[in-house]
Amino acid sequence: MTDQQAETAEAAETPAPNAHNTAKLAVIVGALGVVFGDIGTSPIYTLQTVFNPEDPHPVPVSDNNVYGVVSLIFWSVMIIVTVTYILLAMRADNDGEGGVMALITLLRRWRSTHPGRRAAAVLAAVGLFGASLFFGDGIITPAISVLSAVEGLKTVEPSLAEYVVPITAVIITVLFLVQRRGTESVGRVFGPVMIAWFTVIGAAGIGGIVEDAAILKALSPTYAIAFLAGHFHIAFFALAAIVLAVTGAEALYADMGHFGRRSISRGWLFLVFPACTLSYLGQGALILKDHDNVSGPFFLLVPEWARLPLVLLATAATVIASQAVITGAYSVASHAAQLGYLPRLRVTHTSATTVGQIYVPFVNWLLFVSVLTLIFAFRSSGALAYAYGMTVTGTISITTLLFFYVAHYRWNVPRWLIALGAVPLLTVDLLFIGANLTKLVHGAWLPLLIALIAFTVMTTWQRGREVVTAERERAEGSLQEFIDQMRAGTMPIRTVPGTAIFLNRGGVSAPLALRANVEHNQVRHEHVVIVAIATEPVPRVAEDQRVTVDDLGYGDDGITHVTIKFGYMESPDVPAALARLDPADSEGPLDLDKASYFLSKIELRRGKAATMAGWRKQLFLATSHITADAAEHFGLPQDRTVIIGSHIEL
């Protein structure tokens, strides 16, 4: 069942097998254009960075070291991307959705039925930090990727160096401006470009291998092991750059809901992985032939006449690399908002045919400003290189840890089998983390700072939301008692014709808007529907489970309580859900075409109660200002929505 849901993006209903195959191929092409840009452009700079003589811990250029480094790159990609993500992590989906947030959601769902499991809560917090690291990746990747490609102009004409930063800024600006068109349209454009990219770098790699076929020996794991064991003092520091070969692995997982597990797996195994491997091998052979080629092995793989076209193609590919993490950032932010870690954000679903493709304006422009800031502050890919690996290694390690926890407690995989897989994979991950920590003072602090800020915002919002909800329920009072008072006639109330729909946080307290309408205006409508919106820890809720009705103990007073459930990947549409109600359930037919919708708008104020630290209260209040309009978010008609205000002290 889960695999079928995971392939929603692929399973278009078509009468002819050929049409069905064409649709699946289109999804794979779209995935190539959105998902693989980051990891697919790693060959541009990985080997060059490993042997960078300006590195604080330089790796000497020698034949043995070249074999060892290339072998380490190949097996690192094999272990982390192919095994950890493609074969393992992408099977731990939440009804088709992937990424760290999906794992957090699985832990929350499991914890709700096992309240004594504190480990699940701790790991959910660890996973949240992993999601925070991904935001750092979303900021750094566009900056370093596009810079690294545009810097290729210097190999063509050194005088063009002064134009690198302005050209990069223009490219980044255009990229973020087109995001509102959606990943489906972007993927259709980028997909063929990436196919050309992987074809070119694979062919160039073959050309390099022909020059010195001995490099093929690096495919043996013995060279990687010998390099680590025999030259650990060199190999350990080299890992900080080798990790660049797996940047973008988390994007494969986070974008799974957009394109499906099978499309991503096929694209990786049959095109991306072979092309990248050939490129690394070809560059290694080029360095074996002449150690001076280490200055730019990727571009030197092609003849001089082809370097400018390759620079242009590399620039296009690195734009696509940026697209991969931008799309992933949309998914992470949207999931976090629906699960209560961020304020309600305006989310646009950009495809009528493919589920899960979204655009989040606030995240888009926040990333845009942040990326431009990095470009103008650091001005070169080399200056950003030391910061790049920290986000990747942290996110990969957390994903691996959460996956094996889920595998044991939800799938009942035996502990011995868990240890057999987790110990070697986590050992590899921790080696990469340790190597990148040596670059802490050289720039690795930047992604950690970004992650810490994001983590602080999300945990503060989660805590503040709990405080506000508790205070709001206290102010609203018991819903059942309020309804009993209305029926008992203790309050002078006049009934007016029509339907009034009051949105509420839950089913326990009375909506502030309803209480104000009755107590101050002394009126109620003939039909009153109290609607509680519940966001379930699943991407989508089945239509037959969408609406639950409660008559609150009375079946003849015209007051009904309705709970509407939405998944965290759905756009809530309250009127459409209410249209599914049977007149018998709502104590008579509802005139939804003329119904009035009432919202309770809460003005937050900083209070003296010791509910949170003062600085966290200020942060929560500041964050609340980005909350999207509730009427628009829930699909309410603006001309028939009434907002009644109140205030709550935090």
Secondary structure as UniProt FT lines:
FT   HELIX           2..6
FT   TURN            7..10
FT   HELIX           17..34
FT   HELIX           37..40
FT   HELIX           42..44
FT   HELIX           46..50
FT   TURN            53..54
FT   HELIX           63..77
FT   HELIX           78..88
FT   HELIX           89..91
FT   TURN            95..96
FT   HELIX           100..113
FT   TURN            115..116
FT   HELIX           118..150
FT   TURN            151..152
FT   HELIX           153..156
FT   HELIX           158..163
FT   HELIX           164..177
FT   HELIX           179..181
FT   HELIX           183..211
FT   HELIX           213..219
FT   HELIX           221..230
FT   HELIX           232..242
FT   HELIX           243..246
FT   TURN            247..248
FT   HELIX           249..254
FT   HELIX           256..259
FT   HELIX           261..267
FT   HELIX           268..272
FT   HELIX           273..289
FT   HELIX           291..295
FT   HELIX           297..300
FT   HELIX           304..306
FT   HELIX           307..338
FT   TURN            339..340
FT   STRAND          348..349
FT   TURN            355..356
FT   STRAND          358..359
FT   HELIX           361..378
FT   HELIX           381..411
FT   HELIX           415..437
FT   TURN            438..439
FT   HELIX           440..442
FT   TURN            443..444
FT   HELIX           445..476
FT   HELIX           479..488
FT   STRAND          494..504
FT   HELIX           512..519
FT   STRAND          523..536
FT   HELIX           543..545
FT   STRAND          547..550
FT   TURN            552..553
FT   STRAND          559..567
FT   TURN            568..569
FT   HELIX           574..578
FT   TURN            579..580
FT   TURN            583..587
FT   TURN            592..594
FT   STRAND          596..605
FT   TURN            610..611
FT   HELIX           614..624
FT   TURN            625..626
FT   HELIX           630..633
FT   TURN            634..635
FT   HELIX           638..640
FT   STRAND          641..649
//
